Amino acid sequence: MPDSLIPPTIPTVPVTPTILESLRAIVGDKGLILDAPGKQPFVTDWRGSTVGNAAVVVRPANTEEVSKVVKLCFDNGIAIVPQGGNTGLMGGATPYPSHTGILLSLGRMNHVLEVDPVGYSMTVEAGCVLQTLQETAASADRFFPLSLGAQGSCMIGGNLSTNAGGVQVLRYGNARNLVMGLEVVLPNGDVWNGLRSLKKDNTGYDLKHLFMGAEGTLGIITKAVLKLWPAAKDVATAWLAIRDPQAAIEILSEAHAASEDNVGSCELMSRACTDMVLRHIPGTQDPLKADTPWFLLLEWTSSRPKAEGAEGMSEKMEQFLSDQMEAGRVIDAVISQAESQSRNMWRIREGVAEASRAEGPGLSYDISVSISKIPTFIEKGIKASLDILPSIRPYPLGHIGDGNLHFSFMGPKGMDRQTLHQYSPAITRAVNDLVRDLSGSISAEHGIGIDKIDELAHYRSKIELDTMRTIKRALDPKNIMNPGKILRL
Amino acid sequence: MSDFIQKLAAIVGDRGLITDPAAKHPYLTDWRENFLGTALAVVRPASTEEVAAVVRLCAAEKVAIVPQGGNTGLVGGGTPDEGGREIVLSLNRMNRIVDIDPIGYSMTVESGCILKTVQETAALHDRLFPLSLAAEGSCTIGGNLSTNAGGVQVLHYGNARHLVLGLEVVTPAGDIWNGLRALKKDNTGYDLRDLYLGAEGTLGIITKAVLKLWPKPKDVATSWIAVPSPEAAVALLSGAHAASDDNVTSCELMSRQGIDFVLKHIPGATDPLADKHDWYVLLEWSSSRPRREGENQSGLREKMEAFLGEEMEGGQVLDATIAQNETQARALWALRENHSEAQKREGPSIKHDISVAVSKLPTFMHEGLAAMKKALPECRPVPFGHVGDGNLHFNCQSPPGWDKQRFMAHHEAISGAVYDLVVGHGGSISAEHGIGLLKVDELAHYRTKIELDAMRAIKRALDPENIMNPGKVIRVS
């Protein structure tokens, strides 16, 4: 939680012993956590920067139990913080210190209900761990494309509630594009069954898209029908040392045609970023001994197996990379020859968040601009930040095909969290002003949660904020559903 | 002239105001002439600011507004009621292309732009705007987005909502929401964009949009295929994905009945194949990579020919022809696109725009045809649709010589049978046309109270005076 944040007003109705007994009657002892050490991991956000309170952690086993719990809270005006894998970066699933209500964890609702390989869909409960879903799809020779650093512990309900992004958005879209239907428990405890597996359905307002990305403030996603794709059969992964961010954009632009539209991922990393990962994540190895400031992780994926004697993805990529070297965009490159090699490349990319936690205090901005403006943003953004704190250490990285940068900084060597945070408001303002000037977004994929409510209020028009508030009030009149997140009412 | 009309004239000028009954008429009836309403005036603002001013005036005077684009909707969503206390707000003067960015693959347009103009503008810049449907010569993009239009390329590119990055909307209070963001990723609060898309003008008026563009196809193969059954059509599509290297952009199923109507009513239409067959598929593959001439390099046409040859041996294809040039391809597409026009000329018809999961489409087809015949044995079913989307226009033509009144007496029995079957198969009673006026009761019947209440809560919250296209999609009172 930002130091400067004045917590919003939220309902403060307490969980009385009577209500606690009613909760126990719904979810049983197995579904309640009351002791402080047991609650601790649920009320603390992943980065350890926000620690809140909850009277009790409630862990329902099915939709019916969620519905009953929510109904009980609705009748009594008790606030609810829904939580999935608790890997969010904006505090959206963390209760405020002033929270007196419950924390509702979906972790026990982790069943895959149906896999339909022929219809390319899968129906799942919200508490399924993302990696489990990827593996379930793979075992049916299908592919569920959502993929991000926290996939071993984040849950699909949280992914959908935050409209998660990740490393495959370029090709498959954000989380909201991977969904056909939802089941949602509404703030009054009613269950909306929108579990339709239809490609086309124009029957009234699109409630599905409203709940996705709402960060649990309009209801609790309990089940989803997910889209599946054919499993990858031919994959080429490469690590490129490149001239600069502009070269990265040009490489991606030409890669679409060269790969015959098979670019799966294209991740930009700065040298400072890869060095940080190599320092902190055991077992990672530098794929190239190139002394260059920028790297690109490029992956091409096809669902067609490589035919005997024909050119596969690797051969096409080899030709492409040598062309790009001649053009001066690529300085050096290695195409993975074994799965262990590509795993290492991906481990470096996915280990960034973990490494940054080990590195110590830092600042990070999840921004997006139109793709062509990325080089300008990096250049101006770094300059503006160094002007405020010359010894801060930038390590930008991002999904350049989506125009999305994680514009991140390690604190100056030896500077403690508290000192760094004195500079944070000025740097935040400078970075977000630049985002605004370049018509970008101040939160491309991580959402708003607690951390950015004041930033959102500052940069969005009154009309837009009022419209959001109107919707929130209409669907959650008692303001019990994740109150104080995204918006102040 | 009443005080209200004078105030309107002060905002939009004489050019922007139609009060003459004859001139108003085309705006007061829908394309199929199923609905005829009345209106105080037809107002045609020239800019977003004028739209906002008109809406503010209407909000103050409690006059309801029916927003209208090209007026090509099939469910009466753009038609005023018979009370005479509404205005029609036509966007058709707001038809400017605001900006085109070929490098960023996006385009900003006013909502009154004709879809075809948008397509052609994209093509001029070597780009594709993929939304494509029969009414493209007269429908407008604002209407397309307000109804989340479908069309013949959904299979590859998605519905209208997938083709949009940002919107500008005039709210029921007359405020302008500027959501014209050209970003691929933006997780900053509720997804207002997707709420307005498909709301049929009941939550606000879309005035501008940032559209996504794609590379223009450089190699296109179009074929007309006779297939033995709907099952064969689904199987054909399933095999086509791999055979085309994932380049299937359209796969349209038609019946002999539909083709007969087109051949009868549309001048110049000819049967592409020598013999008559029960079922046809129009299959199109498109690639943005130009045809490469020379040995071992073949284009989509050659690939399609090989594919159809194999499918013929396998019995999924009875006969087929591949267009050899664009003129031939256009002629094949005209057979598909003239289905609605031909049905209109043949006489009264009852339309059902339904969807089911793709794998259930053949079963639904057989059961649905039987259900229609059972409801009215003399009726003539005209099913056609988008195989890859599980979406059928499951239409029913009147028996020969019947007038509208006589036929419509069977409307409930026929539609009830069809919709019960759709719902029984977990499908949708309106896949792409929306709800409008026509299906308000159907929606209320088939959707749960919880879902309807959630929609009503949103409608009441955003349009508390119920002035924005009242009575469409959902009843609030």
Contacts between the chains, C-beta under 8 A, distances in Angstrom:
chain1	res1	chain2	res2	distance
A	118	B	359	5.6
A	119	B	357	5.4
A	119	B	358	6.8
A	119	B	359	5.4
A	162	B	187	6.7
A	163	B	187	5.3
A	163	B	191	7.7
A	165	B	185	5.8
A	165	B	187	7.7
A	169	B	184	7.3
A	169	B	185	6.8
A	174	B	185	6.4
A	176	B	191	7.3
A	176	B	194	8.0
A	177	B	162	7.5
A	186	B	450	7.1
A	186	B	454	6.8
A	190	B	450	4.6
A	190	B	453	7.9
A	191	B	450	7.1
A	192	B	448	7.6
A	192	B	450	5.3
A	192	B	451	5.9
A	192	B	454	6.4
A	193	B	448	6.7
A	193	B	450	7.9
A	193	B	451	7.9
A	194	B	451	7.1
A	196	B	426	6.8
A	196	B	428	7.1
A	197	B	357	5.6
A	197	B	426	7.2
A	198	B	355	5.2
A	198	B	356	7.4
A	198	B	357	6.8
A	198	B	390	6.6
A	198	B	426	7.8
A	198	B	427	6.6
A	198	B	428	5.2
A	198	B	431	7.5
A	199	B	154	7.3
A	199	B	355	6.8
A	199	B	358	7.4
A	199	B	388	7.8
A	199	B	389	4.7
A	199	B	390	5.8
A	199	B	391	7.3
A	200	B	150	5.7
A	200	B	154	6.8
A	200	B	159	6.4
A	200	B	355	4.6
A	200	B	386	7.8
A	200	B	389	4.9
A	200	B	390	7.1
A	200	B	391	4.8
A	200	B	428	6.8
A	200	B	431	4.0
A	200	B	432	5.5
A	201	B	355	6.3
A	201	B	428	3.9
A	201	B	430	7.5
A	201	B	431	6.3
A	202	B	147	6.6
A	202	B	148	5.3
A	202	B	150	7.7
A	202	B	198	5.8
A	202	B	428	7.5
A	202	B	430	5.1
A	202	B	431	6.4
A	202	B	432	5.5
A	202	B	433	6.7
A	202	B	434	4.8
A	202	B	435	7.5
A	203	B	428	5.8
A	203	B	429	6.5
A	203	B	430	5.0
A	203	B	434	7.9
A	203	B	435	6.2
A	203	B	439	7.9
A	203	B	443	5.7
A	203	B	447	6.9
A	204	B	198	7.9
A	204	B	435	6.1
A	204	B	443	6.2
A	204	B	447	7.3
A	204	B	451	7.7
A	204	B	452	8.0
A	204	B	455	5.1
A	204	B	473	5.5
A	204	B	474	6.2
A	205	B	195	6.2
A	205	B	198	7.1
A	205	B	199	5.7
A	205	B	203	7.5
A	205	B	455	4.9
A	205	B	458	5.8
A	205	B	459	7.7
A	205	B	473	7.6
A	206	B	148	7.8
A	206	B	161	7.5
A	206	B	194	5.0
A	206	B	195	6.4
A	206	B	197	7.0
A	206	B	198	5.4
A	207	B	451	7.0
A	207	B	454	5.9
A	207	B	455	7.3
A	209	B	191	4.9
A	209	B	194	3.5
A	209	B	195	7.1
A	210	B	190	6.3
A	210	B	191	6.3
A	210	B	194	7.2
A	210	B	195	5.9
A	210	B	458	7.8
A	212	B	191	7.0
A	213	B	187	5.8
A	213	B	189	7.8
A	213	B	190	7.0
A	213	B	191	5.3
A	214	B	190	5.8
A	214	B	191	8.0
A	218	B	190	7.6
A	256	B	215	8.0
A	257	B	288	7.6
A	257	B	289	6.5
A	260	B	245	7.0
A	260	B	289	6.9
A	261	B	246	7.8
A	261	B	288	7.7
A	303	B	246	7.7
A	304	B	242	6.7
A	304	B	245	7.1
A	368	B	183	5.1
A	368	B	184	6.8
A	368	B	185	4.6
A	368	B	186	6.3
A	369	B	183	7.5
A	370	B	104	5.2
A	370	B	106	8.0
A	370	B	182	5.5
A	370	B	183	6.9
A	371	B	104	6.9
A	371	B	184	7.9
A	372	B	103	6.1
A	372	B	104	6.1
A	399	B	185	7.9
A	402	B	184	4.6
A	402	B	185	5.0
A	403	B	183	6.4
A	403	B	184	5.6
A	403	B	185	6.8
A	404	B	184	7.3
A	404	B	185	4.9
A	439	B	181	6.9
A	439	B	182	7.1
A	439	B	183	8.0
A	440	B	183	6.6
A	441	B	181	7.0
A	441	B	183	5.2
A	441	B	185	6.7
A	441	B	186	3.9
A	441	B	187	7.5
A	441	B	188	5.9
A	442	B	188	6.4
A	443	B	186	7.5
A	443	B	187	5.1
A	443	B	188	5.1
A	444	B	183	7.5
A	444	B	185	4.0
A	444	B	186	6.4
A	444	B	187	6.4
A	445	B	185	5.5
A	445	B	187	5.5
A	446	B	187	6.7
A	447	B	187	4.7
A	447	B	188	7.9
A	448	B	187	7.5
A	448	B	188	6.2
A	448	B	189	6.2
A	452	B	188	7.9
A	456	B	188	5.7
A	456	B	189	6.3
A	460	B	188	6.9
A	460	B	189	7.2
A	461	B	177	7.4
A	461	B	178	6.6
A	463	B	171	7.0
A	463	B	175	4.7
A	463	B	176	7.2
A	463	B	177	5.2
A	463	B	178	8.0
A	464	B	177	6.0
A	464	B	178	8.0
A	464	B	179	7.1
A	464	B	189	7.6
A	464	B	192	7.0
A	465	B	189	8.0
A	467	B	171	7.0
A	467	B	177	6.5
A	467	B	190	8.0
A	467	B	192	6.0
A	467	B	462	7.0
A	468	B	189	5.1
A	468	B	190	4.9
A	468	B	192	7.3
A	470	B	461	4.8
A	470	B	462	6.1
A	471	B	190	5.8
A	471	B	195	7.8
A	471	B	458	6.5
A	471	B	461	6.2
A	471	B	462	7.3
A	472	B	190	7.8
A	473	B	461	6.8
A	474	B	457	4.5
A	474	B	458	6.0
A	474	B	460	6.8
A	474	B	461	3.3
A	474	B	462	7.9
A	475	B	454	6.9
A	475	B	457	5.9
A	475	B	458	7.3
A	486	B	189	5.5
A	486	B	190	7.7
A	487	B	189	6.9
